[in-house]
């Protein structure tokens, strides 16, 4: 469920942009009529309509994502509130100025916020955010948690830089493809590598726990 909720706004952004690209004229008229008041010019052209429609849908989907979690009685993480704030600000700027450059910055801002937060906790507060979040599930030495936190921070900062480069050097259609498939593939690949790295540190703990299990008194 959490994975679906995390991908929900991204998938809707992708679908809206792709479908909107084949109905530019109709989408332009619809957005101008119902969302034109949100723009500086008061109108939205066929060329800009797909990305602006996708932006509107993403803002709504991200808000719905938070509301769904709250309705289910689940805690909304701080980063989710930050992400919502970022998408509302950058999405609003995209619509008002009719400039797709703002929404293209969103992944970079989120990635850099995550990476910076991990490094801030580790270097300034002298605490490990990942250990605080996962310590109950993953029993690892502090040194390993330190390497894990640094690796994730590096991944987030790198992905932010990659998104920025692609946003400026690739077409909008290519950037939208990367936003879904590229980032998802890179994230899954990085998680697999991290799992392989962690496996050798988790195995001894698992074996130790198995050896320490009490024997059945009925035997």
Secondary structure as UniProt FT lines:
FT   HELIX           2..21
FT   HELIX           24..35
FT   HELIX           36..38
FT   HELIX           46..71
FT   TURN            72..73
FT   HELIX           78..97
FT   HELIX           101..119
FT   HELIX           120..124
FT   HELIX           129..134
FT   TURN            135..137
FT   HELIX           142..169
FT   HELIX           172..177
FT   HELIX           178..182
FT   HELIX           183..211
FT   TURN            217..218
//
